[in-house]
Amino acid sequence: MKRVSWLRTVLLAVFAASLAGNFFSLGYLLKGQREAPAMSILAENAFSAYPEEVRLEFRRLLRNDRPRTVAALGRLREARRQLASVASSSPFDEQHVTKAMADVRDATDALQRLMQDLLLQALRSTEHAKSPSSGADS
């Protein structure tokens, strides 16, 4: 019985860390929706490799695609809630927990793909805005 309690404790700790990451991401997205002038330090570091025009275009695309972004975040939040519920249920059912974890991974992957699609659009858009001579080097 102690092993199940230990496993449940580990699962809940992983879930709590995952939730903290989601809240940070959601705060960043909501902050961007309000067009806050400064990004958080972590987000600034993540985007610092991109030129300012790419960052601005990404934020514009993110605002324009807000319904899809919010829906993807909602699916991820729901998958994590379901994982917490299944992980804390008694008796412990490893098969259900494994499925719930897979659902969280799928929702995380979908959100990541959406963000990367928006970033790719921003990169394409800002590349088209450059002069034709800059494309000759490629």
N, C-alpha and C positions, 0 to 999 in steps of 0.2 A: 504493500500500500504506500510505503514511503517513496518508492520509485515513481508512482503516478503523480504524487504531490510534487516531487522534484521536477518532473517533466512539465507539469502544468505551470509551475513557477517560471521555468525557462520560457515556455511559450508565451506566457503573459508578459514577461520582460521584453521579449522580442516584439511582441505586439505593441507594447507601450513605446518602444523606440521607433517603431514604424509610424505610429500615430504622431509622434513628435515631428518626424520628418514631413508628414502630410500637413500638419498644421503650419509648419514653416513655409512649405510650398504654397499652400492656400493663402496664407498671409501675403506672400510675395505677389501672387496673382491678383488678389484683391487690391493690394497697394498699387499695382500697375493699372488696374481698372480705374482708379481715382486719379490717375496721372500724377502720382506723387513725384516731386522733383528729383529725389535721390533714391537709389536702390539700396537694399540692405547690403552689408559688407560681403556676405557670402554670395549673393546673387551678382554683385558687381564683379567679384573675382571670376565667377563662371562665365560672364559675358565680356570680360575685359580683353579677351583675345580677338574679339570682333570689332570692326570699325563702328564708330558712333552711328553712322547711317544705317547699318545692319541692325543695331540694337533698337533704334527708333522704329524701323520698319517692322521688326519682330513684335514690338509692343503694340504697334498699330494693328497688325494682323491678329494679335491675341485679343485685343479689344473687339475687333470686328467678328471674331470667331468665338466670342464669349459663350454662346449657348452650348456649343460642342465641348468647350473646355470645362464648363461647369458640369455638364452631363458626365464627362469622363471622370472628373473629380468625385462626383456623386456616386458613380459606380465603384470607384476605388474605396470610398468611405463605407459604402454598404458592404462590400466584400470584407473589409476589415472588421466591421461590426459583427458580421456573420462568423468570422474566424474567432473573435473573442467569445461569442456566444457558444460556439461549438467547443472551443477549448476549455471553457469553464463549466460545461455541462457534466452531469454525473449520471451514469458512469461514463468514464472517459472512453471515447470512440476514436481510435487513431485513424481509421479510414476516413471518417468525416472530417477530422482535423486536416488530414493530408489533402483532401479535396478542397476544403476552404482555403488552405494555403495556396493551392494551385489557382484558385479563383482570384486571390489577391495578386499573385504574380501576373495573371492575365490582364487584370485591370491596370496594374502598374505599367505593364508593357504597352497597353493601348494608350495610356496617357503619355508615356514617353514617345511613342510613335507620332502622336498628334503634335507634341512640342517640336519634335525633329522635323516634321512636315512643315510646320510654320516657319521654323528656322531656315529650311531649304527654300521656301517661298521668299523669305526676306533676302536671302543671299542672291537668289535669281533676280529679284526685283531691283536690288541695288546694283547688281552687275549690269543690268540693262540700262540703268541710269548713267553709267559711266560712258566715257567717250569711246567711239568705235576703235580707236587706236589701242586701247587697253586690252581688247580681246585678241589683238594680233599676236600677242606674246604667247598665247595658250597653245 
